[in-house]
């Protein structure tokens, strides 16, 4: 789901596992499951009702016993990515409800069948190899006792509270040994509504991989496995190893660790769940429109607007610190699915991380209070973003596969996350670099997931206990035309941003879903 975010080839020892918050015991039975009664924000009580491990319905063949990590897998953040699907019961329905009797068993049996097609997800990671040993995935069930889902979705939801719908917190992992690749929790509401929380380990699961998995799982639950199988290649073991074979690890490649990334955050980090309604999206697309780009997409318009506002806030924050750097250099990174851009296109169902960050530079003088208002700036940024994505063509991908572009890619990644402080930059009369990464799940089809009781009414994320700064994740809004954005910034920049009149005109903070 997230683009490649961290530095590579850092010859540091991995972060110590003595704190070991991700021991096997924690993963299979995290603290949130050890008590029978939990108080939830907004006074909801959530009770655990079961916890078990679901294994593939048939064993993985011996020839598929190992799944090697690719270059991209090796350098993604060692973190569980959270996603939650909320299914309301049909209005006035007297038939089957999402949390109706028997649906939990259907979820578990269909999950077991689906794992045979995504066999690495039922394995365990050791160093640079996933052992496809069919150990299975954690699956827990829980119940909300005192509130309907509709009431919950009509309220202003505290984003911290959404973690209660996950199988465990979506935290950084110090020790990757023996942890599951994916885990689920199904939480029933008394009205018959159902929330399905997913934590997927980013090391081999990117956004398209998770979307493929969820769509296939739901199709199997609807007893449409043949149709779903055709969409992912037909074979019971359809997921090939394109990334491993075309972008293999090399001797000396060092995996990213939690310490490499988290230690560089510094300062307080804040996350906001923002809503861009249909009217706001149409207005931003109109402002982003230009002769060169007469048809900006929803993602381009919202991403360009966010980049514009965030770099302005970064410039203001740098000036407010007193020790002014020469300038603020904003690097916007758009996540791009590489599957169709390789010299020989990879199948859509290829498992693993195949997301590249298309990097775009923009210099902003620190003396400017903000970038120019009006349409010109947004138009320019959208042109920059689209141009950066267009450069990720088949020829560039071939250079990466052949090895010629590998070192350049790694150097660019280092530059993208070059640590810098305002004081250091000012003392050296250098520019301060502010990376800003934008990743979008809008086109992945998460709202097409249908287990037999209808498509989800809301698909959202949850707060990271250790949030990733300078990151915006775009999701499709429930209505289908707007956008939901989870934006994470340093506190100073977030405070400045929330005081910008233009920003709050389009971006509404934590609005009710219904």
C-alpha positions as CSV (number, residue, x, y, z in Angstrom):
1,X,0.0,0.0,0.0
2,X,2.7,2.5,0.9
3,X,5.6,3.4,-1.4
4,X,9.2,2.6,-0.7
5,X,10.0,5.0,2.1
6,X,13.3,4.2,3.8
7,X,17.1,4.4,3.3
8,X,19.0,1.3,2.2
9,X,22.4,-0.2,2.5
10,X,22.8,1.2,6.0
11,X,25.4,-0.9,7.7
12,X,23.9,-0.7,11.1
13,X,22.9,-3.5,13.3
14,X,19.2,-4.2,13.4
15,X,17.3,-2.6,16.2
16,X,17.5,-4.6,19.4
17,X,14.6,-7.0,20.0
18,X,14.9,-6.9,23.7
19,X,11.8,-4.8,24.0
20,X,10.2,-7.5,21.7
21,X,6.8,-6.0,21.4
22,X,6.3,-8.4,18.5
23,X,7.1,-11.7,20.1
24,X,5.1,-14.7,18.8
25,X,2.9,-14.6,21.9
26,X,2.2,-10.9,21.3
27,X,1.3,-11.5,17.7
28,X,-1.0,-14.5,18.2
29,X,-2.5,-13.1,21.4
30,X,-1.8,-9.4,21.7
31,X,-2.7,-7.5,24.9
32,X,-6.0,-6.3,23.4
33,X,-7.2,-9.9,23.5
34,X,-6.1,-10.9,27.0
35,X,-9.0,-9.1,28.7
36,X,-12.6,-10.0,28.2
37,X,-13.9,-6.5,28.4
38,X,-12.5,-3.3,26.8
39,X,-13.7,0.2,26.9
40,X,-13.8,1.9,23.5
41,X,-13.8,5.5,22.7
42,X,-17.3,6.9,22.5
43,X,-18.2,4.5,25.3
44,X,-18.3,1.4,23.1
45,X,-17.5,-1.8,24.7
46,X,-15.8,-4.4,22.6
47,X,-15.5,-8.0,23.8
48,X,-13.3,-10.7,22.3
49,X,-15.3,-13.8,21.4
50,X,-12.7,-16.0,19.7
51,X,-9.1,-16.2,18.5
52,X,-7.6,-18.9,16.3
53,X,-5.2,-19.5,13.5
54,X,-6.5,-20.2,10.0
55,X,-4.4,-22.5,7.8
56,X,-4.6,-23.1,4.1
57,X,-7.2,-25.6,3.2
58,X,-4.6,-27.7,1.3
59,X,-0.8,-27.9,1.8
60,X,1.6,-25.8,-0.3
61,X,3.5,-28.0,-2.7
62,X,7.2,-28.6,-1.8
63,X,8.4,-26.8,-4.9
64,X,6.8,-23.6,-3.6
65,X,8.2,-23.9,-0.1
66,X,10.3,-20.7,-0.2
67,X,9.5,-17.2,-1.4
68,X,12.5,-14.9,-1.7
69,X,12.2,-11.2,-1.1
70,X,12.9,-8.8,-4.0
71,X,14.9,-5.6,-3.9
72,X,11.7,-3.6,-3.2
73,X,10.5,-6.0,-0.5
74,X,13.9,-5.7,1.3
75,X,13.7,-1.9,1.7
76,X,10.1,-1.3,2.6
77,X,9.2,-0.3,6.2
78,X,9.0,-3.2,8.6
79,X,5.5,-2.3,9.6
80,X,1.9,-3.7,9.6
81,X,-0.4,-1.6,7.5
82,X,-4.0,-1.3,8.8
83,X,-7.2,-1.3,6.8
84,X,-10.8,-1.7,8.1
85,X,-13.9,-2.6,6.1
86,X,-17.3,-1.6,7.6
87,X,-20.4,-3.3,6.4
88,X,-23.8,-2.0,7.4
89,X,-26.9,-4.2,7.4
90,X,-29.2,-3.5,4.5
91,X,-32.0,-1.0,5.6
92,X,-35.0,-2.9,6.8
93,X,-33.4,-6.2,5.9
94,X,-34.9,-9.3,7.5
95,X,-32.5,-11.6,5.7
96,X,-28.9,-12.4,6.1
97,X,-26.9,-9.6,7.8
98,X,-23.1,-9.2,7.7
99,X,-22.8,-10.3,11.3
100,X,-25.5,-12.9,10.9
101,X,-25.3,-16.4,12.2
102,X,-22.9,-18.6,10.2
103,X,-21.1,-15.7,8.4
104,X,-18.1,-16.0,10.7
105,X,-17.7,-19.6,9.7
106,X,-18.1,-18.7,6.1
107,X,-15.3,-16.1,6.5
108,X,-13.0,-18.6,8.1
109,X,-13.6,-21.4,5.6
110,X,-13.3,-19.1,2.6
111,X,-10.1,-17.6,4.1
112,X,-8.6,-21.1,4.3
113,X,-9.3,-21.7,0.6
114,X,-8.0,-18.3,-0.4
115,X,-4.7,-18.8,1.4
116,X,-3.9,-21.7,-1.0
117,X,-3.7,-19.1,-3.8
118,X,-1.7,-16.6,-1.8
119,X,0.4,-19.3,-0.1
120,X,3.3,-17.0,1.1
121,X,0.8,-15.1,3.3
122,X,0.4,-18.2,5.4
123,X,4.2,-18.6,5.9
124,X,6.8,-17.0,8.1
125,X,9.7,-14.7,7.2
126,X,13.3,-15.5,8.1
127,X,15.9,-13.0,6.9
128,X,15.2,-12.6,3.1
129,X,13.0,-15.6,2.6
130,X,9.4,-16.4,3.5
131,X,9.1,-20.0,4.4
132,X,5.7,-21.1,3.0
133,X,5.1,-23.6,5.7
134,X,1.3,-23.1,6.1
135,X,1.6,-21.9,9.7
136,X,-1.5,-19.8,8.9
137,X,-2.9,-16.4,9.8
138,X,-4.4,-15.1,13.1
139,X,-8.2,-14.6,12.9
140,X,-10.1,-13.2,15.9
141,X,-13.7,-12.2,16.4
142,X,-15.2,-9.6,18.7
143,X,-18.5,-7.9,19.5
144,X,-19.6,-4.3,20.2
145,X,-22.3,-4.6,22.8
146,X,-23.9,-1.2,23.2
147,X,-24.0,0.7,19.9
148,X,-25.2,0.3,16.3
149,X,-22.8,0.7,13.5
150,X,-24.9,3.5,12.0
151,X,-24.7,5.5,15.2
152,X,-20.9,4.9,15.3
153,X,-20.5,6.1,11.7
154,X,-22.7,9.2,12.3
155,X,-20.3,10.4,15.0
156,X,-17.0,12.2,14.8
157,X,-14.7,9.2,15.2
158,X,-11.6,9.6,17.2
159,X,-9.0,8.0,14.9
160,X,-7.2,6.4,17.8
161,X,-10.3,4.4,18.5
162,X,-10.2,2.6,15.1
163,X,-7.3,0.5,16.3
164,X,-9.8,-1.6,18.4
165,X,-11.1,-3.1,15.1
166,X,-7.6,-4.5,14.2
167,X,-6.2,-7.9,15.2
168,X,-3.3,-6.0,16.8
169,X,-1.7,-2.6,16.7
170,X,-0.2,-1.6,13.4
171,X,3.3,-0.9,14.9
172,X,6.8,-1.1,13.8
173,X,8.4,-4.5,14.2
174,X,11.9,-4.9,15.6
175,X,12.1,-8.6,15.1
176,X,10.5,-10.0,11.9
177,X,11.2,-13.6,12.7
178,X,8.1,-15.8,13.1
179,X,5.5,-13.0,12.8
180,X,2.5,-13.6,10.5
181,X,2.3,-11.9,7.1
182,X,-1.4,-10.9,7.6
183,X,-4.0,-11.1,10.3
184,X,-7.7,-10.4,10.6
185,X,-10.4,-9.4,13.1
186,X,-14.1,-9.5,12.5
187,X,-16.1,-7.3,14.9
188,X,-19.9,-7.7,15.1
189,X,-22.3,-4.8,16.0
190,X,-25.7,-5.6,17.7
191,X,-27.5,-4.2,14.6
192,X,-25.9,-6.9,12.4
193,X,-23.2,-4.7,11.0
194,X,-19.7,-6.1,10.7
195,X,-16.2,-4.6,10.7
196,X,-13.3,-6.6,9.2
197,X,-9.9,-5.3,10.3
198,X,-6.7,-6.3,8.4
199,X,-3.1,-5.9,9.4
200,X,-0.8,-6.8,6.5
201,X,3.0,-6.9,6.8
202,X,4.5,-4.6,4.3
203,X,7.5,-6.8,3.5
204,X,5.6,-8.8,0.9
205,X,2.2,-7.1,0.8
206,X,1.7,-3.9,-1.1
207,X,-1.7,-2.3,-1.9
208,X,-2.4,-4.1,-5.1
209,X,-1.5,-7.5,-3.5
210,X,-3.9,-6.8,-0.6
211,X,-6.7,-5.7,-2.9
212,X,-6.3,-8.8,-5.0
213,X,-6.4,-10.9,-1.8
214,X,-9.5,-9.3,-0.4
215,X,-11.4,-9.5,-3.7
216,X,-10.6,-13.1,-4.1
217,X,-11.5,-14.0,-0.5
218,X,-14.8,-12.3,-0.9
219,X,-15.5,-14.0,-4.2
220,X,-14.7,-17.4,-2.6
221,X,-17.1,-16.5,0.2
222,X,-19.8,-15.8,-2.4
223,X,-19.0,-19.3,-4.0
224,X,-17.7,-17.6,-7.1
225,X,-14.2,-19.0,-6.9
226,X,-13.9,-19.9,-10.6
227,X,-14.7,-16.3,-11.6
228,X,-12.3,-15.0,-9.1
229,X,-9.6,-17.5,-10.0
230,X,-9.7,-16.4,-13.6
231,X,-9.0,-12.8,-12.5
232,X,-5.8,-14.0,-10.7
233,X,-4.5,-16.4,-13.3
234,X,-6.5,-19.6,-13.1
235,X,-3.9,-21.8,-11.4
236,X,-4.4,-22.7,-7.7
237,X,-0.9,-21.4,-7.3
238,X,-1.1,-18.5,-9.7
239,X,1.1,-16.0,-7.9
240,X,4.4,-16.0,-9.8
241,X,7.7,-14.7,-8.6
242,X,8.3,-11.9,-11.1
243,X,9.7,-9.5,-8.6
244,X,12.1,-12.0,-7.1
245,X,13.4,-13.1,-10.5
246,X,13.7,-9.7,-12.1
247,X,14.7,-7.6,-9.1
248,X,16.6,-10.1,-6.9
249,X,18.6,-9.2,-3.8
250,X,22.4,-8.9,-4.1
251,X,25.1,-9.8,-1.7
252,X,25.4,-7.1,0.9
253,X,21.9,-5.7,0.5
254,X,20.8,-4.7,4.0
255,X,17.1,-4.7,4.9
256,X,15.5,-1.7,6.4
257,X,14.8,-1.9,10.1
258,X,12.5,0.0,12.4
259,X,15.5,1.8,13.9
260,X,16.6,3.1,10.6
261,X,13.3,4.9,10.0
262,X,11.7,5.7,13.3
263,X,14.9,7.2,14.9
264,X,14.9,10.0,12.3
265,X,11.4,11.3,12.9
266,X,12.2,13.7,15.8
267,X,9.6,15.9,17.4
268,X,5.9,15.4,17.8
269,X,4.0,13.9,14.9
270,X,0.3,14.5,14.2
271,X,-2.2,12.6,12.0
272,X,-5.5,13.9,10.7
273,X,-8.3,12.1,8.8
274,X,-9.5,14.6,6.2
275,X,-12.5,14.5,3.8
276,X,-12.6,16.1,0.4
277,X,-16.2,15.9,-0.7
278,X,-17.4,15.6,-4.2
279,X,-17.8,19.4,-4.6
280,X,-14.2,20.0,-3.3
281,X,-12.8,17.4,-5.7
282,X,-14.5,18.9,-8.7
283,X,-13.3,22.4,-7.7
284,X,-9.7,21.2,-7.3
285,X,-9.8,19.4,-10.6
286,X,-11.0,22.6,-12.3
287,X,-8.2,24.6,-10.7
288,X,-5.6,21.9,-11.7
289,X,-6.8,21.9,-15.3
290,X,-4.4,23.3,-17.9
291,X,-3.7,23.2,-21.6
292,X,-1.1,20.5,-21.1
293,X,-3.4,18.5,-18.7
294,X,-7.0,19.1,-19.6
295,X,-8.2,16.1,-17.6
296,X,-6.4,15.9,-14.2
297,X,-7.5,12.9,-12.2
298,X,-9.0,13.0,-8.7
299,X,-5.7,11.7,-7.3
300,X,-3.6,14.3,-9.2
301,X,-5.8,17.2,-8.1
302,X,-6.0,16.3,-4.4
303,X,-2.3,15.2,-4.3
304,X,-1.2,18.5,-6.0
305,X,-3.3,20.5,-3.6
306,X,-1.9,18.7,-0.6
307,X,1.7,19.1,-1.8
308,X,1.1,22.8,-2.4
309,X,-0.3,23.4,1.1
310,X,2.2,21.2,2.9
311,X,5.3,22.8,1.3
312,X,3.9,26.2,2.2
313,X,3.4,25.1,5.8
314,X,7.0,23.7,5.8
315,X,8.4,27.0,4.6
316,X,6.4,28.9,7.3
317,X,7.6,26.5,10.0
318,X,11.2,26.9,8.9
319,X,10.9,30.7,9.0
320,X,9.2,30.6,12.4
321,X,12.2,28.7,13.9
322,X,14.4,31.8,13.5
323,X,17.4,30.1,12.0
324,X,16.4,30.4,8.4
325,X,17.8,28.0,5.8
326,X,18.6,29.2,2.3
327,X,15.4,27.7,1.0
328,X,13.0,24.8,1.5
329,X,13.3,22.1,-1.2
330,X,10.1,20.1,-1.3
331,X,10.4,16.6,-2.8
332,X,7.0,15.2,-3.6
333,X,6.8,11.5,-4.1
334,X,3.9,9.8,-5.9
335,X,3.5,6.0,-5.5
336,X,3.3,4.2,-8.8
337,X,2.3,0.5,-9.4
338,X,5.1,-0.9,-11.6
339,X,3.3,-4.0,-12.7
340,X,2.3,-2.7,-16.1
341,X,5.5,-0.6,-16.6
342,X,8.1,-3.3,-16.7
343,X,9.8,-4.1,-20.0
344,X,7.9,-7.4,-19.9
345,X,4.7,-6.5,-17.9
346,X,4.2,-8.4,-14.7
347,X,0.8,-10.0,-14.1
348,X,-1.5,-7.9,-12.0
349,X,-1.7,-10.6,-9.4
350,X,2.1,-10.8,-8.8
351,X,2.6,-10.9,-5.1
352,X,5.1,-8.6,-3.4
353,X,6.0,-4.9,-3.3
354,X,6.0,-3.4,-6.8
355,X,5.5,0.2,-5.9
356,X,8.0,2.9,-7.0
357,X,8.1,6.5,-5.6
358,X,8.1,8.9,-8.5
359,X,10.1,11.9,-7.1
360,X,9.4,15.5,-8.0
361,X,11.5,18.5,-6.9
362,X,10.1,22.0,-6.1
363,X,12.2,24.8,-4.7
364,X,10.4,27.2,-2.4
365,X,12.1,30.4,-1.0
366,X,11.8,30.5,2.8
367,X,10.9,34.2,2.7
368,X,7.6,33.5,0.9
369,X,4.7,33.3,3.3
370,X,3.1,30.9,0.9
371,X,3.1,29.8,-2.6
372,X,1.1,31.8,-5.1
373,X,-2.7,31.5,-4.6
374,X,-4.9,30.9,-7.7
375,X,-4.8,28.2,-10.3
376,X,-1.3,28.5,-11.7
377,X,0.6,26.9,-8.8
378,X,-1.7,23.9,-8.6
379,X,-1.6,23.5,-12.4
380,X,2.2,23.5,-12.2
381,X,2.4,21.0,-9.4
382,X,0.0,18.6,-11.2
383,X,2.2,18.9,-14.3
384,X,5.3,18.1,-12.2
385,X,3.6,15.1,-10.6
386,X,2.3,13.6,-13.9
387,X,5.6,14.2,-15.6
388,X,7.5,12.4,-12.8
389,X,5.2,9.4,-13.1
390,X,5.6,9.4,-16.9
391,X,9.3,9.0,-16.6
392,X,8.8,5.6,-15.0
393,X,8.6,4.0,-18.4
394,X,9.6,0.6,-19.7
395,X,13.1,1.7,-20.6
396,X,13.8,3.0,-17.2
397,X,12.4,-0.2,-15.7
398,X,14.6,-2.3,-18.0
399,X,17.7,-0.4,-16.7
400,X,16.6,-1.2,-13.2
401,X,16.2,-4.9,-14.0
402,X,19.5,-5.0,-15.9
403,X,21.3,-3.4,-13.0
404,X,22.4,-0.1,-14.7
405,X,19.8,1.9,-12.9
406,X,19.9,0.1,-9.6
407,X,22.7,2.3,-8.0
408,X,21.1,5.5,-9.2
409,X,17.7,4.4,-7.7
410,X,19.3,3.7,-4.4
411,X,21.2,7.1,-4.4
412,X,17.9,8.9,-5.2
413,X,16.2,7.1,-2.4
414,X,18.9,8.2,0.0
415,X,18.5,11.8,-1.2
416,X,14.8,11.6,-0.8
417,X,15.1,10.9,2.9
418,X,18.3,12.8,3.6
419,X,17.9,13.9,7.3
420,X,18.1,17.7,7.8
421,X,17.2,20.1,10.5
422,X,16.4,23.8,10.0
423,X,19.3,24.8,12.3
424,X,21.9,22.6,10.5
425,X,20.7,23.8,7.1
426,X,20.9,27.5,8.2
427,X,24.4,27.1,9.7
428,X,25.7,25.6,6.5
429,X,23.7,28.0,4.3
430,X,22.1,25.0,2.7
431,X,18.5,24.2,1.7
432,X,16.4,22.2,4.0
433,X,14.8,19.2,2.4
434,X,11.2,18.3,3.1
435,X,10.1,15.0,1.5
436,X,6.4,14.5,1.2
437,X,5.1,11.1,0.0
438,X,1.7,10.6,-1.5
439,X,0.2,7.2,-2.0
440,X,-3.3,6.5,-3.3
441,X,-5.5,3.4,-2.9
442,X,-8.4,5.0,-4.8
443,X,-8.0,2.9,-7.9
444,X,-7.4,-0.4,-6.1
445,X,-11.0,-1.5,-5.8
446,X,-11.4,-2.0,-2.1
447,X,-15.0,-1.0,-2.4
448,X,-15.6,-3.9,-4.7
449,X,-15.0,-6.4,-1.9
450,X,-18.4,-8.3,-1.4
451,X,-18.6,-11.3,0.8
452,X,-22.3,-11.9,-0.1
453,X,-24.0,-9.2,1.9
454,X,-23.1,-6.2,-0.2
455,X,-20.1,-4.0,-0.7
456,X,-18.5,-2.1,2.2
457,X,-20.1,1.2,3.4
458,X,-16.7,2.5,4.5
459,X,-13.1,1.4,4.0
460,X,-10.6,3.3,6.1
461,X,-7.2,3.1,7.8
462,X,-6.3,3.4,11.5
463,X,-3.8,5.5,13.4
464,X,-0.2,4.2,13.5
465,X,1.1,4.1,17.1
466,X,4.4,5.2,15.6
467,X,3.2,7.4,12.7
468,X,5.2,8.0,9.6
469,X,5.8,11.8,9.0
470,X,5.3,13.7,5.8
471,X,2.9,11.1,4.4
472,X,-0.5,11.4,2.8
473,X,-2.6,8.3,2.0
474,X,-5.5,8.8,-0.3
475,X,-8.6,6.5,-0.1
476,X,-11.8,6.5,-2.0
477,X,-14.7,8.1,0.0
478,X,-17.8,6.1,0.7
479,X,-19.8,8.0,-1.9
480,X,-17.3,7.1,-4.6
481,X,-16.6,10.6,-5.9
482,X,-14.7,12.3,-3.0
483,X,-11.5,11.4,-1.3
484,X,-10.5,10.5,2.3
485,X,-6.9,11.5,3.2
486,X,-4.9,10.4,6.2
487,X,-2.3,13.1,6.5
488,X,0.7,12.9,8.9
489,X,3.0,15.8,9.5
490,X,5.3,17.2,12.2
491,X,3.1,19.1,14.7
492,X,4.5,22.6,13.9
493,X,3.6,22.1,10.2
494,X,0.2,20.6,11.0
495,X,-0.8,23.6,13.2
496,X,0.2,26.0,10.5
497,X,-1.6,24.0,7.9
498,X,-4.8,24.0,9.8
499,X,-4.8,27.8,10.0
500,X,-4.6,28.2,6.2
501,X,-8.0,29.4,4.9
502,X,-7.6,27.7,1.5
503,X,-6.7,24.4,3.1
504,X,-9.7,24.2,5.4
505,X,-12.0,25.4,2.6
506,X,-11.5,22.0,0.8
507,X,-10.2,19.7,3.5
508,X,-12.7,18.9,6.3
509,X,-11.3,17.3,9.5
510,X,-12.7,14.1,10.8
511,X,-16.2,14.4,9.4
512,X,-18.8,11.7,10.2
513,X,-19.1,9.0,7.6
514,X,-22.9,9.0,7.3
